[in-house]
Amino acid sequence: MTYMINVYGYDHVDSSSSRIVLVYIDSRKNFFLDVRDYEYLVGYINENGRVQDTFFDSFLFLGIVAPSGGSYETGTATSSDWKWFLDTILGPDGQIDKLIKAHKNICRILGKFNVIKVIIMIPRPSPDLGYEERINLVKWYVNNTINSFRKIKYDKIRLVGFYWMSESVSENDVKLVKNVSKIIHSKELFFYWIPYYNAKGIDSWRSLGFDYVMLQPNFAFYDVGLERFRDVDKRIRALGIGVEMELPLYKRNPRLEDWKQSFILYLDASIKYNWSNLPLISYYYGNDFIKMGKNSSLRTYYKFVYDHVTGNLTKKELEPYVRIALETYRRKRSLIYIVIGVPLVILLIALCIIYRYIKKGYG
């Protein structure tokens, strides 16, 4: 489905062909960005500190930890927390102001002005509230976001839609999500969602009212093998959705040595399954990409992200890193088999011996 984005009198902006960077802004320490930080996402800054090209075209602002200690994702953030987020993003000298200043700086250096698109999260309203309270809170939030954008005096930034922060849609939220979708579409904007791999609601994403969905592989975060990428590719092709590239400076999958290995295996899967040709990809997450760009020892990974976003990442460029990542993966898998298998064999032998003695005693 297609909606004309003309809330602000702008021409239609195609939201289907985007590379969306996730920018986390919340109450945690150091989860705020300055103008220079945004320059590393708006533009590609080379190893000499010079702006070489434009980078991401779409920015998704979201957060998890609210000032009250509640969660924007699970529904424990208060209405005051919702207001705090909007003030932080759209208030005077807020994150959008900083993004605009960075965009002006980058475009001035490059001598060309592209359009950047913005998506704002909608926190999950508390399930302890009644339905009318929940939907009214969303209406207030959406209207305030739109009114704030109308006041922006910069014609190279567009609000293109809202993102549903809860990564799964339970039965209790189905009616709510469908009506949130109607509210967003009545404003002629788009509704985005990035569910985790086994989230409820993925198969019915269209009937829920989402316009654009990107599936999380979750390979970096759970005890799963490389077959997860194959399974993800099958699902996104069958469902007609995009994918999220999970490329942070950490990993939780016990089968992996470190985040660098995870990072490379995601990129390798993307090349193997031709994800670069997908119309919609989200990137988790911009805060860490900035750190990669600023750290000389991590710049290679910052460039890999840039090459992937621009569609210029090649198998040849990545191959030496993939070879090491796969060798390490297989070696660790073999070690796990040994660590688990040897004690198991010893245990089975011991049980057999005990069984024979017991049987002999009763014989």
LOLUMKOL-473655 format. One record per residue: x, z, y of N, C-alpha, C, O in turn. Coordinates in pm, whole numbers, padded with zeros to 5 digits, always signed. Example, Ala and Ser with C-alpha at 12.3 -4.5 7.8 and 13.67 -1.06 7.14 Angstrom:
BEGIN
+01319+00780-00569+01230+00780-00450+01320+00780-00330+01424+00846-00332
+01285+00708-00225+01367+00714-00106+01290+00787+00003+01341+00804+00114
***
This chain:
BEGIN
+00084+00000-00118+00000+00000+00000+00088+00000+00123+00199+00053+00120
+00041-00058+00230+00119-00071+00353+00041-00018+00471-00078-00047+00486
+00107+00060+00555+00043+00113+00675+00126+00075+00795+00249+00089+00797
+00057+00025+00897+00126-00012+01020+00163+00113+01098+00078+00198+01126
+00288+00124+01133+00334+00241+01207+00325+00208+01356+00418+00150+01412
+00217+00244+01417+00203+00214+01559+00154+00333+01640+00099+00319+01749
+00176+00451+01584+00135+00573+01653+00196+00580+01792+00135+00631+01886
+00317+00527+01805+00387+00536+01932+00393+00403+02005+00467+00387+02102
+00315+00307+01956+00318+00175+02017+00435+00092+01971+00466-00011+02032
+00503+00134+01865+00618+00061+01815+00572-00047+01718+00462-00042+01664
+00659-00145+01697+00634-00245+01595+00649-00180+01459+00709-00074+01445
+00593-00247+01358+00601-00197+01220+00746-00187+01174+00824-00280+01195
+00780-00077+01112+00913-00059+01053+00897-00053+00903+00824+00031+00852
+00965-00142+00831+00954-00146+00687+01023-00024+00628+01144-00006+00645
+00947+00061+00560+01003+00182+00503+01038+00165+00356+01091+00257+00295
+01011+00049+00300+01034+00031+00157+01179+00001+00124+01223+00026+00012
+01255-00052+00219+01395-00086+00194+01483+00010+00270+01532-00022+00379
+01504+00128+00214+01577+00231+00286+01676+00303+00198+01661+00311+00076
+01776+00354+00262+01872+00445+00199+01859+00575+00277+01904+00586+00391
+01797+00673+00214+01757+00795+00282+01855+00908+00252+01878+00942+00136
+01911+00966+00355+02001+01080+00337+01923+01208+00362+01851+01220+00461
+01939+01303+00271+01873+01433+00285+01960+01524+00371+02078+01543+00343
+01901+01578+00475+01971+01670+00565+01900+01804+00559+01784+01816+00599
+01970+01905+00509+01911+02038+00493+01938+02123+00616+02052+02145+00656
+01829+02170+00675+01836+02258+00792+01747+02377+00762+01625+02363+00755
+01807+02494+00745+01725+02614+00722+01801+02738+00767+01901+02727+00837
+01755+02854+00726+01809+02978+00782+01939+03022+00717+01996+03124+00757
+01988+02949+00618+02114+02985+00556+02231+02961+00653+02223+02875+00741
+02336+03036+00636+02454+03025+00721+02514+02885+00709+02528+02832+00599
+02549+02826+00821+02613+02695+00828+02520+02579+00791+02568+02468+00767
+02389+02603+00787+02296+02494+00758+02237+02436+00887+02118+02407+00895
+02325+02420+00986+02291+02351+01109+02401+02250+01137+02518+02276+01111
+02364+02135+01189+02462+02030+01218+02476+02010+01368+02381+02031+01444
+02595+01967+01409+02614+01934+01550+02625+01783+01566+02617+01709+01468
+02645+01737+01688+02647+01594+01716+02755+01523+01635+02730+01417+01578
+02873+01581+01630+02984+01520+01556+02950+01508+01407+02984+01409+01343
+02884+01608+01353+02843+01602+01212+02755+01481+01187+02777+01405+01093
+02655+01462+01272+02563+01350+01254+02634+01215+01267+02592+01116+01207
+02740+01211+01346+02814+01085+01360+02869+01037+01226+02882+00916+01204
+02903+01129+01138+02955+01093+01005+02846+01038+00912+02878+00981+00808
+02720+01054+00950+02609+01000+00871+02550+00875+00936+02511+00781+00867
+02543+00875+01068+02492+00758+01141+02590+00643+01130+02551+00527+01115
+02719+00675+01137+02823+00574+01128+02921+00607+01018+02933+00722+00976
+02992+00505+00972+03101+00528+00877+03229+00542+00957+03269+00450+01029
+03293+00658+00943+03416+00688+01017+03534+00678+00921+03539+00750+00821
+03628+00589+00951+03736+00564+00856+03843+00674+00860+03831+00772+00934
+03946+00655+00779+04049+00758+00765+04127+00783+00892+04193+00886+00905
+04120+00691+00987+04187+00709+01117+04096+00773+01222+04133+00786+01338
+03976+00812+01178+03883+00875+01270+03808+00778+01358+03747+00818+01457
+03812+00650+01323+03745+00548+01403+03613+00505+01340+03602+00498+01217
+03516+00476+01422+03386+00430+01373+03401+00285+01330+03438+00199+01409
+03371+00260+01204+03391+00127+01146+03261+00050+01127+03259-00073+01135
+03151+00123+01103+03025+00055+01071+02912+00154+01084+02934+00275+01097
+02787+00103+01080+02672+00193+01067+02667+00243+00923+02731+00187+00835
+02590+00350+00900+02587+00412+00767+02441+00425+00724+02377+00324+00693
+02387+00546+00721+02249+00566+00677+02151+00518+00783+02176+00531+00903
+02039+00463+00737+01936+00418+00831+01816+00512+00834+01730+00499+00921
+01810+00607+00739+01694+00696+00731+01739+00840+00705+01828+00864+00624
+01675+00935+00775+01712+01076+00767+01590+01159+00728+01488+01158+00797
+01603+01230+00618+01498+01320+00572+01538+01463+00604+01635+01514+00548
+01464+01527+00693+01493+01666+00730+01408+01760+00644+01286+01748+00639
+01476+01852+00577+01407+01947+00491+01487+02076+00486+01600+02083+00534
+01427+02179+00427+01494+02307+00413+01432+02386+00301+01322+02354+00254
+01500+02489+00258+01449+02573+00147+01428+02716+00193+01318+02770+00180
+01534+02779+00245+01527+02922+00278+01475+02941+00420+01535+02896+00517
+01362+03009+00431+01297+03035+00559+01352+03164+00621+01407+03248+00550
+01337+03182+00753+01386+03304+00819+01330+03432+00757+01398+03534+00756
+01207+03428+00707+01145+03547+00647+01205+03580+00512+01181+03688+00457
+01284+03487+00457+01337+03503+00322+01254+03427+00219+01293+03417+00103
+01140+03374+00262+01055+03296+00174+01111+03156+00152+01215+03120+00207
+01041+03079+00070+01086+02945+00035+00987+02840+00084+00867+02851+00061
+01040+02738+00152+00956+02626+00194+00911+02543+00074+00811+02471+00081
+00984+02553-00034+00954+02472-00153+00845+02533-00239+00757+02461-00287
+00849+02663-00259+00756+02726-00353+00627+02774-00288+00529+02802-00357
+00626+02784-00154+00504+02827-00088+00506+02970-00040+00402+03027-00007
+00624+03031-00035+00635+03170+00011+00678+03180+00158+00687+03290+00212
+00704+03066+00222+00735+03067+00365+00606+03092+00444+00500+03042+00408
+00616+03167+00552+00500+03201+00634+00473+03091+00737+00555+03001+00756
+00358+03099+00803+00325+03003+00908+00427+03012+01022+00457+02911+01087
+00479+03133+01047+00584+03149+01149+00711+03075+01107+00783+03021+01191
+00738+03075+00977+00853+03001+00925+00835+02850+00947+00931+02780+00978
+00713+02803+00931+00684+02661+00953+00713+02624+01099+00775+02522+01127
+00667+02710+01190+00690+02685+01333+00838+02688+01365+00888+02606+01442
+00909+02781+01305+01054+02791+01326+01123+02662+01287+01212+02614+01357
+01082+02604+01175+01145+02480+01129+01121+02367+01229+01213+02294+01264
+00997+02352+01273+00967+02246+01370+01042+02266+01500+01093+02170+01557
+01050+02391+01548+01125+02419+01671+01272+02385+01653+01336+02332+01744
+01325+02416+01534+01467+02391+01507+01496+02243+01500+01601+02197+01545
+01404+02167+01444+01423+02023+01431+01391+01949+01560+01467+01863+01604
+01277+01984+01622+01224+01903+01733+01224+01974+01868+01184+01916+01968
+01268+02098+01872+01273+02170+01999+01388+02123+02087+01467+02039+02045
+01397+02178+02209+01506+02142+02301+01642+02167+02237+01668+02274+02182
+01729+02066+02244+01862+02073+02184+01854+02099+02033+01945+02158+01975
+01745+02054+01972+01728+02069+01828+01802+01961+01751+01879+01884+01808
+01779+01956+01622+01852+01865+01535+01823+01718+01567+01914+01634+01559
+01700+01685+01603+01669+01547+01639+01743+01507+01766+01793+01395+01776
+01750+01596+01863+01827+01569+01985+01972+01538+01951+02032+01446+02006
+02029+01616+01860+02169+01596+01820+02185+01464+01745+02284+01394+01764
+02087+01431+01660+02091+01303+01589+02087+01186+01688+02161+01089+01672
+02003+01196+01789+01992+01089+01889+02124+01073+01966+02169+00960+01988
+02185+01182+02006+02313+01175+02077+02420+01110+01990+02500+01030+02037
+02420+01146+01862+02517+01087+01769+02492+00938+01754+02585+00858+01751
+02365+00901+01746+02330+00760+01731+02373+00680+01853+02427+00570+01840
+02350+00734+01970+02392+00667+02093+02543+00648+02095+02592+00541+02133
+02617+00751+02054+02763+00744+02053+02812+00635+01957+02898+00554+01992
+02758+00636+01836+02801+00540+01734+02767+00397+01777+02851+00308+01767
+02646+00377+01823+02603+00242+01862+02680+00190+01983+02709+00070+01992
+02712+00279+02074+02789+00239+02192+02928+00191+02150+02979+00093+02202
+02987+00262+02054+03120+00224+02006+03116+00090+01933+03204+00006+01951
+03013+00071+01851+03001-00051+01771+02948-00169+01853+02965-00285+01814
+02885-00138+01965+02830-00244+02048+02701-00302+01994+02666-00415+02028
+02631-00228+01910+02502-00273+01858+02414-00152+01830+02463-00046+01791
+02283-00170+01851+02189-00059+01834+02090-00091+01722+02005-00179+01737
+02101-00021+01612+02003-00034+01504+01894+00073+01524+01904+00156+01614
+01794+00069+01440+01686+00168+01446+01704+00269+01334+01727+00231+01219
+01695+00397+01367+01700+00500+01263+01560+00556+01240+01481+00572+01333
+01532+00584+01113+01401+00632+01073+01410+00778+01031+01509+00821+00971
+01307+00853+01062+01306+00997+01034+01185+01033+00949+01074+00984+00971
+01209+01119+00851+01105+01174+00765+01116+01325+00774+01226+01380+00767
+01004+01392+00790+01002+01538+00805+00930+01601+00686+00823+01555+00645
+00989+01707+00632+00925+01773+00518+00795+01842+00560+00779+01885+00674
+00703+01851+00464+00587+01940+00475+00607+02049+00371+00604+02021+00251
+00627+02173+00414+00642+02282+00317+00516+02297+00232+00407+02255+00272
+00531+02356+00118+00413+02386+00036+00340+02505+00097+00399+02612+00112
+00213+02489+00132+00137+02603+00184+00121+02709+00075+00109+02676-00043
+00120+02833+00114+00110+02942+00016-00013+02926-00073-00124+02910-00023
+00006+02931-00205-00107+02923-00298-00199+03045-00290-00309+03044-00346
-00153+03150-00221-00236+03270-00204-00344+03251-00097-00438+03329-00088
-00327+03145-00016-00427+03116+00087-00543+03039+00027-00531+02978-00079
-00656+03042+00095-00770+02960+00054-00742+02814+00085-00654+02783+00164
-00818+02725+00023-00793+02582+00041-00802+02541+00188-00716+02468+00237
-00904+02586+00259-00921+02546+00399-00804+02592+00485-00760+02521+00574
-00755+02713+00456-00639+02763+00531-00516+02676+00504-00438+02647+00595
-00500+02636+00380-00384+02555+00342-00388+02418+00410-00289+02374+00469
-00500+02351+00402-00510+02216+00458-00505+02220+00611-00452+02128+00673
-00560+02325+00672-00555+02337+00818-00413+02362+00867-00374+02316+00975
-00336+02435+00787-00196+02459+00823-00120+02326+00823-00038+02301+00911
-00146+02242+00724-00082+02111+00717-00124+02025+00835-00040+01957+00896
-00253+02026+00869-00301+01947+00984-00230+01989+01111-00184+01905+01188
-00221+02119+01133-00151+02171+01252-00006+02123+01253+00044+02079+01357
+00060+02131+01141+00202+02094+01129+00222+01945+01155+00312+01907+01231
+00140+01862+01095+00152+01717+01112+00126+01679+01258+00201+01600+01316
+00022+01734+01317-00012+01702+01456+00098+01745+01552+00132+01672+01645
+00154+01862+01529+00261+01911+01616+00387+01827+01603+00458+01803+01701
+00416+01783+01482+00532+01696+01461+00514+01565+01536+00605+01521+01607
+00399+01503+01522+00371+01376+01588+00373+01391+01741+00429+01307+01811
+00313+01498+01791+00311+01520+01936+00453+01538+01991+00484+01493+02101
+00537+01605+01913+00676+01625+01956+00751+01493+01960+00829+01468+02051
+00726+01407+01861+00792+01276+01859+00747+01188+01973+00825+01109+02025
+00622+01201+02013+00570+01120+02124+00644+01150+02254+00649+01066+02344
+00702+01268+02264+00770+01307+02386+00915+01257+02391+00982+01266+02495
+00963+01204+02279+01102+01157+02274+01117+01028+02353+01045+00931+02329
+01211+01026+02445+01235+00909+02531+01354+00829+02478+01454+00810+02546
+01340+00783+02355+01448+00703+02295+01384+00604+02200+01321+00643+02102
+01399+00476+02228+01323+00375+02154+01390+00327+02027+01343+00232+01964
+01499+00393+01986+01568+00352+01863+01550+00453+01750+01625+00451+01652
+01453+00540+01762+01425+00636+01656+01276+00628+01623+01193+00616+01713
+01243+00633+01495+01105+00623+01449+01072+00736+01353+01150+00766+01263
+00959+00797+01373+00903+00885+01271+00825+00795+01176+00726+00735+01215
+00870+00786+01051+00804+00694+00956+00717+00766+00855+00634+00703+00788
+00734+00899+00842+00649+00967+00745+00685+01111+00722+00768+01170+00791
+00620+01166+00621+00637+01306+00583+00673+01315+00435+00637+01229+00354
+00745+01421+00401+00793+01444+00265+00729+01570+00209+00730+01675+00274
+00673+01562+00088+00613+01678+00023+00726+01759-00040+00791+01713-00133
+00747+01881+00011+00865+01959-00025+00860+02011-00169+00965+02022-00232
+00744+02043-00221+00735+02092-00358+00768+01978-00454+00712+01870-00444
+00860+02003-00546+00910+01897-00633+00824+01874-00757+00859+01792-00842
+00714+01946-00766+00620+01927-00876+00480+01952-00821+00462+02034-00730
+00381+01881-00875+00243+01899-00828+00160+01959-00941+00121+01889-01035
+00133+02088-00930+00053+02156-01031-00094+02121-01014-00133+02063-00913
-00174+02157-01113-00318+02129-01106-00380+02194-00982-00473+02138-00922
-00330+02311-00944-00384+02382-00828-00357+02310-00696-00422+02338-00595
-00260+02218-00698-00223+02149-00574-00271+02004-00568-00251+01937-00466
-00333+01955-00673-00373+01814-00678-00466+01777-00562-00442+01680-00490
-00573+01854-00545-00668+01827-00437-00599+01834-00302-00623+01750-00215
-00516+01933-00284-00444+01952-00158-00357+01831-00128-00363+01776-00017
-00276+01789-00224-00184+01678-00203-00259+01550-00170-00219+01474-00082
-00368+01525-00241-00448+01404-00214-00501+01403-00071-00505+01299-00007
-00543+01518-00023-00597+01524+00112-00488+01527+00219-00509+01481+00331
-00372+01580+00185-00257+01570+00275-00220+01424+00292-00189+01379+00403
-00225+01349+00182-00197+01206+00188-00293+01135+00284-00252+01050+00362
-00420+01172+00278-00519+01110+00367-00490+01141+00513-00505+01055+00600
-00447+01264+00539-00412+01302+00677-00296+01217+00727-00301+01165+00839
-00193+01203+00645-00075+01125+00684-00110+00978+00705-00066+00916+00802
-00188+00924+00615-00226+00782+00626-00319+00758+00746-00318+00650+00804
-00397+00858+00782-00483+00843+00900-00400+00833+01027-00446+00782+01129
-00275+00883+01019-00182+00872+01132-00097+00746+01121-00007+00722+01202
-00125+00665+01018-00052+00540+00993+00095+00565+00965+00183+00493+01013
+00121+00667+00886+00255+00702+00843+00261+00705+00690+00159+00691+00623
+00382+00722+00636+00403+00717+00492+00422+00857+00433+00459+00952+00503
+00396+00868+00302+00405+00995+00230+00511+00980+00120+00498+00896+00031
+00617+01063+00127+00731+01056+00036+00735+01177-00058+00681+01283-00028
+00800+01155-00174+00814+01264-00272+00937+01239-00357+00966+01125-00395
+01013+01348-00388+01131+01339-00474+01118+01444-00584+01176+01552-00572
+01044+01416-00690+01023+01515-00796+01144+01530-00887+01225+01438-00900
+01156+01647-00951+01260+01664-01052+01218+01590-01179+01104+01546-01191
+01309+01578-01273+01292+01486-01385+01163+01509-01464+01093+01412-01496
+01132+01632-01497+01014+01661-01579+00898+01718-01497+00814+01791-01550
+00894+01687-01370+00792+01745-01281+00651+01698-01318+00631+01586-01365
+00555+01786-01294+00415+01749-01314+00373+01653-01202+00411+01669-01086
+00295+01555-01239+00240+01464-01139+00313+01332-01125+00264+01243-01056
+00429+01317-01190+00506+01193-01171+00426+01071-01217+00420+00970-01146
+00366+01080-01334+00296+00964-01389+00174+00925-01305+00127+00811-01313
+00123+01019-01226+00004+00990-01145+00036+00988-00996-00049+01019-00913
+00160+00949-00963+00204+00957-00824+00118+00870-00731+00096+00907-00615
+00071+00757-00780-00011+00672-00694-00146+00737-00664-00191+00738-00550
-00211+00792-00767-00342+00853-00745-00331+00980-00660-00429+01020-00598
-00213+01042-00657-00192+01159-00572-00180+01119-00425-00196+01202-00336
-00153+00991-00401-00148+00943-00263-00009+00921-00207+00005+00894-00087
+00093+00934-00291+00229+00910-00241+00253+00761-00225+00205+00679-00303
+00329+00726-00122+00366+00587-00099+00500+00554-00164+00517+00447-00222
+00595+00648-00152+00729+00624-00203+00779+00747-00277+00776+00859-00226
+00825+00723-00401+00872+00832-00486+01012+00798-00537+01039+00683-00574
+01100+00897-00539+01235+00882-00593+01259+00992-00695+01244+01110-00664
+01295+00955-00816+01309+01050-00927+01449+01112-00929+01549+01042-00913
+01454+01244-00949+01581+01314-00964+01629+01302-01110+01554+01339-01200
+01750+01253-01134+01802+01253-01271+01834+01394-01322+01818+01423-01440
+01879+01481-01231+01914+01620-01264+02029+01632-01363+02047+01736-01425
+02108+01525-01377+02224+01529-01465+02327+01630-01416+02393+01695-01497
+02341+01645-01286+02442+01735-01230+02407+01882-01248+02494+01968-01237
+02280+01910-01276+02234+02048-01267+02186+02111-01397+02165+02232-01404
+02168+02029-01501+02115+02084-01627+02202+02041-01745+02282+01948-01734
+02186+02108-01856+02264+02082-01977+02210+01959-02048+02142+01969-02150
+02240+01842-01993+02197+01714-02050+02315+01620-02058+02414+01636-01986
+02304+01520-02146+02411+01424-02166+02391+01296-02087+02297+01283-02009
+02482+01201-02109+02480+01075-02037+02355+00992-02065+02320+00903-01987
+02288+01021-02176+02165+00949-02207+02056+00973-02104+01959+00898-02097
+02072+01079-02024+01973+01107-01919+01963+00989-01822+01853+00957-01776
+02073+00925-01790+02069+00812-01696+01990+00694-01755+01914+00628-01684
+02008+00670-01884+01930+00564-01951+01782+00595-01945+01700+00508-01916
+01748+00721-01971+01608+00762-01970+01548+00753-01829+01433+00714-01812
+01628+00790-01730+01582+00780-01591+01553+00635-01555+01452+00604-01493
+01643+00546-01595+01623+00405-01563+01493+00352-01626+01419+00277-01562
+01467+00391-01748+01344+00347-01815+01220+00397-01739+01123+00325-01722
+01227+00523-01695+01112+00582-01625+01087+00519-01490+00973+00487-01457
+01192+00499-01413+01171+00444-01279+01123+00299-01285+01045+00255-01201
+01171+00226-01386+01125+00087-01401+00978+00085-01442+00900+00005-01391
+00941+00172-01535+00802+00175-01583+00705+00221-01475+00593+00172-01467
+00750+00316-01392+00662+00373-01291+00668+00301-01157+00582+00322-01072
+00767+00217-01139+00780+00145-01012+00823+00234-00898+00770+00224-00787
+00921+00321-00924+00968+00415-00822+01119+00402-00803+01185+00326-00874
+01172+00477-00706+01314+00476-00678+01384+00591-00747+01328+00658-00833
+01509+00613-00708+01591+00716-00772+01664+00796-00665+01686+00748-00554
+01701+00919-00700+01785+00999-00611+01926+01006-00667+01945+01036-00784
+02023+00978-00582+02164+00995-00618+02204+01137-00581+02207+01173-00463
+02235+01216-00682+02268+01359-00660+02420+01373-00658+02484+01375-00763
+02477+01383-00536+02622+01374-00517+02677+01490-00435+02753+01467-00341
+02642+01615-00468+02690+01728-00389+02830+01773-00430+02887+01723-00526
+02882+01869-00355+03015+01926-00383+03006+02041-00483+03081+02138-00473
+02917+02031-00578+02907+02130-00685+02835+02068-00803+02773+01962-00789
+02843+02133-00918+02769+02090-01036+02733+02214-01117+02799+02318-01107
+02627+02203-01198+02585+02315-01283+02579+02275-01430+02563+02361-01516
+02591+02148-01459+02586+02102-01598+02710+02151-01672+02822+02114-01636
+02694+02236-01778+02810+02292-01848+02893+02188-01922+03004+02217-01965
+02839+02067-01938+02913+01962-02008+03017+01895-01918+03097+01814-01965
+03014+01928-01790+03102+01864-01693+03213+01957-01647+03195+02079-01642
+03327+01898-01612+03441+01977-01565+03422+02021-01421+03445+02138-01388
+03381+01928-01334+03369+01960-01192+03274+01861-01125+03222+01770-01189
+03252+01879-00995+03157+01794-00922+03206+01651-00910+03126+01558-00905
+03338+01633-00906+03393+01499-00893+03358+01413-01014+03326+01295-01001
+03364+01473-01131+03326+01402-01253+03179+01363-01249+03143+01251-01283
+03095+01457-01208+02951+01431-01196+02927+01318-01096+02851+01226-01123
+02992+01325-00983+02981+01226-00875+03008+01085-00928+02931+00993-00905
+03120+01071-00998+03162+00940-01049+03066+00890-01156+03037+00770-01161
+03017+00978-01242+02926+00936-01349+02792+00889-01293+02730+00799-01350
+02747+00948-01184+02626+00898-01117+02648+00757-01064+02564+00669-01084
+02761+00735-00998+02789+00602-00943+02806+00499-01055+02761+00385-01042
+02869+00541-01163+02885+00450-01277+02750+00412-01336+02727+00296-01371
+02660+00510-01346+02525+00482-01398+02451+00387-01304+02379+00298-01349
+02470+00406-01174+02404+00321-01076+02447+00175-01092+02365+00084-01082
+02576+00153-01117+02626+00018-01138+02576-00037-01271+02532-00152-01279
+02581+00045-01374+02538+00003-01508+02392-00041-01509+02357-00140-01572
+02308+00034-01439+02164+00006-01441+02115-00067-01315+01995-00085-01295
+02211-00110-01233+02179-00192-01116+02084-00122-01019+01991-00184-00967
+02107+00006-00994+02020+00080-00903+02039+00039-00758+01952+00063-00675
+02150-00022-00726+02173-00063-00588+02069-00164-00540+02049-00181-00420
+02003-00230-00634+01900-00327-00596+01762-00264-00583+01666-00332-00549
+01752-00134-00610+01624-00067-00590+01591-00064-00441+01680-00045-00359
+01465-00082-00406+01430-00083-00262+01445+00052-00196+01463+00060-00074
+01439+00159-00275+01440+00292-00215+01531+00386-00294+01513+00402-00415
+01627+00446-00226+01718+00543-00287+01736+00659-00189+01755+00637-00070
+01729+00781-00240+01761+00898-00158+01895+00953-00204+01934+00937-00319
+01964+01019-00112+02099+01070-00138+02105+01220-00109+02083+01264+00004
+02136+01296-00213+02151+01440-00203+02301+01472-00201+02367+01447-00302
+02363+01528-00089+02290+01543+00034+02388+01532+00150+02508+01551+00133
+02333+01501+00270+02416+01466+00383+02512+01574+00428+02623+01543+00471
+02471+01699+00418+02557+01809+00462+02693+01805+00392+02797+01830+00453
+02692+01772+00262+02817+01764+00187+02892+01635+00213+03015+01632+00206
+02821+01527+00243+02890+01401+00275+02973+01417+00402+03081+01359+00414
+02922+01495+00495+02997+01522+00619+03128+01593+00587+03233+01558+00641
+03122+01691+00498+03242+01764+00457+03343+01670+00391+03463+01683+00412
+03292+01576+00310+03380+01478+00246+03450+01392+00351+03569+01364+00341
+03373+01350+00451+03429+01263+00553+03534+01331+00638+03629+01267+00683
+03517+01461+00661+03610+01534+00748+03735+01583+00675+03835+01616+00738
+03728+01586+00543+03840+01638+00462+03920+01522+00405+03868+01442+00327
+04046+01512+00443+04129+01397+00401+04141+01387+00250+04154+01278+00196
+04139+01501+00181+04152+01498+00035+04024+01454-00035+04025+01426-00155
+03913+01448+00040+03785+01410-00019+03732+01277+00036+03622+01235+00002
+03810+01213+00121+03762+01093+00189+03725+00980+00094+03637+00899+00124
+03791+00975-00020+03760+00870-00118+03613+00876-00158+03549+00773-00178
+03561+00998-00171+03423+01015-00215+03325+00982-00101+03217+00930-00125
+03364+01012+00020+03285+00973+00137+03275+00820+00143+03167+00766+00170
+03387+00752+00117+03386+00606+00118+03301+00551+00003+03233+00450+00019
+03306+00617-00112+03222+00574-00225+03074+00579-00188+02997+00489-00221
+03034+00686-00118+02894+00697-00075+02861+00582+00019+02757+00518+00005
+02949+00558+00115+02928+00448+00210+02917+00314+00139+02827+00235+00168
+03007+00289+00045+03004+00162-00029+02876+00148-00109+02821+00039-00121
+02828+00258-00165+02705+00252-00243+02585+00225-00152+02498+00144-00185
+02580+00293-00039+02469+00277+00055+02462+00134+00107+02354+00077+00123
+02577+00076+00134+02581-00059+00190+02579-00168+00083+02580-00287+00115
+02575-00127-00044+02568-00223-00153+02700-00291-00184+02702-00399-00244
+02810-00228-00144+02942-00290-00163+03029-00222-00268+03145-00259-00286
+02974-00124-00338+03051-00055-00441+03064-00145-00563+02964-00195-00615
+03186-00165-00609+03210-00254-00722+03257-00176-00846+03313-00067-00836
+03233-00235-00959+03277-00175-01085+03429-00165-01089+03484-00068-01141
+03496-00267-01034+03642-00268-01032+03697-00154-00948+03794-00089-00987
+03635-00129-00833+03678-00021-00743+03663+00115-00811+03746+00204-00791
+03560+00129-00888+03526+00258-00948+03593+00281-01083+03607+00395-01128
+03636+00173-01149+03678+00178-01289+03783+00284-01320+03767+00356-01419
+03892+00298-01241+03993+00400-01275+03935+00542-01276+03974+00625-01358
+03843+00569-01186+03780+00701-01179+03682+00722-01295+03669+00832-01348
+03612+00615-01332+03517+00623-01443+03590+00650-01574+03545+00730-01656
+03702+00584-01592+03778+00601-01716+03819+00748-01734+03804+00804-01843
+03868+00808-01629+03909+00949-01636+03788+01039-01658+03793+01133-01738
+03679+01011-01586+03557+01093-01598+03501+01088-01739+03459+01191-01792
+03500+00970-01800+03447+00956-01936+03539+01018-02040+03493+01079-02136
+03670+01005-02020+03765+01067-02112+03750+01218-02110+03750+01283-02215
+03738+01274-01991+03720+01418-01977+03588+01463-02038+03581+01567-02102
+03483+01383-02016+03351+01416-02070+03354+01420-02222+03301+01513-02283
+03415+01319-02284+03421+01312-02430+03509+01420-02488+03479+01476-02594
+03620+01452-02418+03710+01556-02466+03641+01692-02464+03654+01771-02557
+03567+01718-02356+03497+01846-02348+03385+01853-02451+03359+01958-02508
+03318+01739-02474+03211+01737-02574+03269+01767-02712+03209+01840-02791
+03385+01709-02742+03450+01735-02871+03490+01881-02883+03477+01941-02989
+03539+01938-02771+03579+02077-02771+03459+02168-02795+03468+02268-02866
+03345+02131-02734+03222+02209-02754+03181+02206-02900+03139+02307-02956
+03192+02087-02961+03157+02074-03102+03246+02163-03188+03201+02226-03283
+03377+02167-03151+03471+02251-03228+03439+02400-03210+03433+02476-03306
+03418+02437-03083+03390+02577-03052+03263+02625-03120+03255+02738-03169
+03163+02539-03123+03036+02577-03185+03040+02552-03335+02989+02633-03413
+03101+02440-03375+03096+02399-03516+03178+02486-03609+03130+02522-03716
+03301+02522-03569+03388+02600-03657+03328+02736-03690+03319+02772-03807
+03285+02814-03589+03221+02943-03622+03096+02925-03707+03066+03009-03793
+03022+02817-03685+02901+02793-03762+02935+02767-03908+02866+02817-03997
+03041+02689-03933+03084+02662-04070+03129+02790-04138+03094+02816-04253
+03207+02871-04064+03253+02999-04119+03136+03089-04153+03134+03154-04257
+03036+03091-04064+02917+03173-04088+02843+03126-04212+02798+03208-04292
+02829+02995-04228+02759+02940-04344+02833+02973-04473+02771+03007-04575
+02967+02963-04468+03047+02998-04587+03029+03145-04622+03013+03181-04739
+03032+03230-04518+03015+03374-04540+02878+03405-04600+02866+03488-04690
+02776+03338-04550+02641+03360-04603+02630+03316-04748+02562+03380-04828
+02697+03206-04781+02696+03159-04920+02763+03259-05012+02715+03286-05122
+02877+03314-04966+02949+03413-05047+02864+03537-05067+02855+03590-05177
+02801+03584-04959+02715+03703-04967+02599+03677-05063+02563+03763-05144
+02542+03557-05051+02428+03521-05138+02468+03524-05285+02393+03572-05370
+02590+03472-05314+02636+03469-05453+02657+03610-05509+02624+03640-05623
+02714+03698-05421+02735+03836-05466+02602+03906-05492+02586+03978-05590
+02508+03882-05402+02376+03945-05419+02310+03892-05545+02253+03968-05623
+02317+03761-05565+02256+03701-05684+02322+03751-05810+02256+03774-05911
+02457+03767-05804+02531+03816-05920+02493+03959-05951+02486+03999-06067
+02469+04037-05844+02431+04178-05863+02297+04194-05927+02274+04289-06001
+02204+04098-05900+02072+04104-05959+02065+04028-06091+01962+04029-06158
+02176+03960-06128+02173+03876-06249+02185+03958-06377+02183+03901-06486
***
